[in-house]
């Protein structure tokens, strides 16, 4: 399906008009083709100055591209940044340290401040009663299904492995080599589906949540603040901040929420969980799977190795 001109991103519009741009506007076009996200942060005057052109040329430039004005173009770029597009998250005009390298002057401190902000905002927003309800449902479920796509698949895989330590029958969807239909058909009324859907989600996220609820399962959505449509189909939603000081999203808050979720589940069913952990450790020993790690652990504790 062909995208309408109004829905075209900034860089596509620049490419479409590039050959006909006057030199003054072409300089601004070159700047924004390299870093289109800069338009979301800076004023028209600041961008014109960075490109070595005038504000009047900048105004003509955005109108030539089909925008009503600069503000309409900036809003489109801001929407792309919230959606998590790496092209729009990168910047070419960030003030750097000495030498103008583009690096923050205090990269570790800035990174730590953002990570602390993400963790605080995420954990303070979780309602204890909603967390207890979700944990109780996971504990009582016949089977737990965990799903995720793209980067969310990595997070979903980690969550599935942690849950599997505490309780049986935890499946990761989609299974390798399978289409979704073979997995979704087994979701039933006594099940819980946990969907990890961080930004840059595929459309299938909402559809899977819909299907799971239609088949009687309760659903937990682990997502970020950009989610809107998927949250309407989830029984519970845990929202994680993912912003960072770079074009790469940070999932530290999501990992902390997973830790909280799995720890709460363990304490909810502590007797069952402990018995399962003991059986897992017994099998580790029988299979000699963790021999090197066990030896290192004994050495660190000052015990003789086996």
C-alpha positions in Angstrom: 0.0 0.0 0.0 1.4 3.4 -1.0 1.9 5.9 1.8 0.2 9.2 1.4 2.3 12.3 1.2 1.0 13.6 4.5 2.2 10.5 6.2 5.6 10.5 4.6 8.5 10.9 7.1 10.8 13.9 6.9 13.7 12.2 5.2 11.4 10.7 2.4 10.1 14.2 1.7 13.6 15.6 1.5 14.7 12.9 -0.9 11.6 13.6 -3.1 12.5 17.3 -3.4 16.2 17.3 -3.0 17.3 17.9 -6.6 15.0 21.0 -6.9 16.1 22.6 -3.6 18.0 25.9 -3.8 21.5 25.8 -2.3 20.4 27.5 1.0 17.7 25.0 1.5 19.8 22.1 0.4 22.2 22.7 3.2 19.4 22.3 5.7 18.2 19.2 3.9 21.7 17.7 4.2 21.8 18.4 7.9 18.4 16.8 8.5 19.1 13.8 6.3 22.0 13.0 8.5 20.1 13.7 11.8 16.4 14.1 11.2 15.7 13.8 15.0 17.3 17.2 15.6 14.2 18.9 14.4 12.3 17.5 17.4 14.6 19.4 19.9 15.7 22.6 18.2 14.0 25.7 16.9 13.8 26.6 13.2 16.3 29.4 13.9 18.8 27.1 15.6 18.6 24.5 12.8 19.0 27.3 10.2 22.1 28.5 12.1 23.6 25.0 12.3 23.0 24.6 8.5 24.5 28.0 7.7 21.3 29.3 6.2 18.5 31.8 7.1 15.2 31.4 9.0 13.4 32.6 5.8 15.1 29.8 3.8 14.2 27.3 6.6 10.5 28.4 6.4 10.4 28.0 2.7 12.1 24.6 3.0 9.4 23.1 5.2 6.6 24.5 3.2 8.2 23.1 0.0 8.2 19.7 1.7 4.4 19.8 2.2 4.3 20.9 5.8 2.0 23.7 7.0 5.0 25.1 8.9 8.0 24.1 10.9 5.9 23.1 13.9 4.1 20.4 12.0 7.4 18.9 10.9 8.7 19.0 14.4 5.6 17.3 15.8 6.0 14.5 13.3 9.7 14.0 14.4 8.7 14.0 18.0 6.2 11.3 17.4 8.9 9.3 15.7 11.2 9.8 18.7 8.5 8.6 21.1 8.0 5.5 18.9 11.7 4.8 19.3 13.0 5.2 15.8 16.9 5.1 16.0 17.1 7.5 13.1 15.3 10.1 15.1 16.9 9.3 18.4 20.4 10.2 17.1 21.6 13.8 17.0 24.2 15.7 15.2 23.9 19.0 17.1 24.3 17.7 20.7 26.8 19.8 22.5 29.8 17.7 23.2 32.8 18.2 25.4 36.0 20.0 24.4 36.8 19.3 20.8 33.1 19.0 19.8 33.1 15.3 19.6 29.3 15.0 20.1 29.9 13.0 23.3 28.2 14.2 26.5 30.7 15.9 28.8 29.8 13.4 31.6 28.7 10.2 29.8 28.7 8.0 32.9 27.0 10.5 35.2 24.4 11.3 32.5 23.8 7.6 31.9 23.5 6.9 35.6 21.0 9.8 36.1 18.8 8.5 33.3 18.9 4.9 34.5 18.0 6.0 38.0 15.2 8.1 36.7 13.9 5.1 34.6 14.0 2.8 37.6 12.3 5.3 40.0 9.5 6.2 37.6 8.9 2.6 36.7 8.8 1.1 40.1 6.9 3.9 41.8 4.1 3.6 39.2 3.4 0.0 40.0 0.3 -0.5 42.1 0.9 -3.2 44.8 -2.6 -4.5 44.5 -2.3 -4.9 40.7 1.0 -6.7 41.1 -0.4 -9.1 43.7 -3.4 -9.9 41.4 -1.0 -10.6 38.5 1.3 -12.7 40.6 -1.6 -14.7 42.1 -2.9 -15.4 38.6 0.5 -16.6 37.4 0.9 -18.8 40.4 -2.5 -20.4 39.8 -2.4 -20.7 36.0 -2.5 -24.1 34.4 0.1 -22.8 31.9 1.9 -19.5 31.4 2.7 -18.3 27.9 5.4 -15.6 27.4 5.6 -13.8 24.0 7.7 -11.1 22.5 9.1 -10.0 19.1 12.2 -8.2 18.0 14.1 -6.8 21.1 11.1 -7.8 23.2 11.8 -11.4 22.3 15.1 -11.3 24.2 13.3 -9.9 27.3 10.6 -12.4 26.9 13.1 -15.3 26.7 14.8 -14.1 29.9 11.4 -13.8 31.7 10.4 -17.3 30.6 13.6 -18.8 31.9 13.2 -17.1 35.3 9.6 -18.1 35.6 10.5 -21.7 34.7 12.8 -21.9 37.8 9.8 -21.1 40.1 6.9 -23.0 38.4 6.3 -25.6 35.7 4.6 -25.2 32.3 6.0 -21.9 31.1 6.3 -21.7 27.3 8.0 -19.1 25.1 6.1 -18.0 22.0 6.7 -18.2 19.1 8.6 -21.5 19.3 11.5 -21.9 17.0 10.3 -23.0 13.6 6.7 -22.7 14.5 4.0 -20.4 13.1 1.9 -18.7 15.8 -1.3 -20.6 15.2 0.2 -23.8 16.5 1.1 -22.1 19.8 -1.9 -19.9 20.2 -4.4 -22.7 19.8 -3.3 -24.1 23.2 -4.0 -21.0 25.2 -7.0 -21.7 27.4 -9.2 -20.3 30.1 -7.0 -21.3 33.0 -3.9 -19.8 31.4 -2.0 -16.5 31.6 -0.3 -14.9 28.6 2.5 -12.4 29.4 3.3 -10.2 26.4 6.5 -8.2 26.3 5.8 -5.3 23.9 8.4 -2.6 24.1 8.3 0.3 21.6 8.8 -0.4 17.9 6.2 -3.1 18.4 4.9 -5.3 15.6 1.1 -5.2 15.0 0.8 -8.8 16.1 1.2 -7.8 19.8 -2.3 -6.4 20.0 -3.8 -9.3 18.0 -2.2 -11.9 20.2 -3.6 -10.2 23.3 -7.0 -10.1 21.7 -6.9 -13.8 20.8 -5.7 -14.8 24.3 -8.6 -12.9 26.0 -11.1 -14.4 23.5 -9.9 -17.8 24.5 -10.5 -17.0 28.2 -6.9 -16.4 29.3 -5.8 -13.4 31.4 -3.1 -11.3 30.1 -0.2 -9.3 31.5 1.5 -6.7 29.2 5.1 -5.5 30.0 5.5 -2.4 27.9 6.8 1.2 27.7 4.9 4.5 27.9 4.3 4.7 24.2 1.8 1.9 24.3 -1.8 2.8 23.9 -3.8 0.2 21.8 -2.2 -2.9 23.4 -3.0 -1.8 26.9 -6.8 -1.9 26.2 -6.5 -5.7 25.7 -4.4 -6.5 28.7 -5.8 -7.5 32.1 -2.8 -5.9 33.8 -0.1 -3.6 32.4 3.4 -2.9 33.8 4.9 0.1 32.2 8.7 0.5 32.0 10.7 3.6 31.1 13.1 2.8 28.3 14.6 6.2 27.5 18.4 6.6 27.4 21.1 9.1 26.6 21.6 7.5 23.2 19.7 6.1 20.3 19.6 2.7 22.1 16.7 2.0 24.4 17.5 0.9 28.0 15.8 -2.2 29.4 17.3 -2.0 32.9 13.9 -1.0 34.3 12.2 -3.9 32.5 14.7 -6.3 33.9 14.1 -4.9 37.4 10.3 -5.4 37.0 11.0 -9.0 35.9 13.1 -9.5 39.0 10.3 -8.1 41.1 7.7 -10.2 39.4 9.6 -13.5 39.7 10.6 -12.8 43.3 7.1 -12.0 44.2 5.9 -15.3 42.6 8.5 -17.3 44.5 7.4 -15.9 47.8 3.7 -16.4 46.9 4.3 -20.1 46.5 7.5 -20.4 48.5 7.1 -24.1 49.5 6.4 -25.2 46.0 9.1 -22.9 44.7 11.7 -24.2 47.1 10.9 -27.9 46.3 11.3 -27.1 42.6 14.6 -25.3 43.2 15.9 -28.2 45.2 15.0 -30.7 42.4 16.6 -28.5 39.8 19.9 -28.3 41.8 19.8 -32.1 42.3 19.5 -32.6 38.6 22.4 -30.1 38.0 24.5 -32.3 40.3 23.4 -35.6 38.7 24.1 -34.2 35.2 27.4 -32.5 36.3 26.2 -29.4 34.4 27.7 -26.8 36.6 30.9 -28.5 37.8 33.2 -25.6 37.0 30.9 -23.0 38.6 30.5 -25.2 41.7 34.3 -25.4 42.0 34.7 -21.7 41.7 31.9 -21.1 44.3 33.6 -23.4 46.8 36.9 -21.8 46.2 35.5 -18.3 46.8 33.9 -19.6 50.1 37.2 -21.0 51.2 36.1 -24.6 50.9 38.3 -27.3 49.3 37.3 -28.2 45.8 36.0 -31.6 44.9 
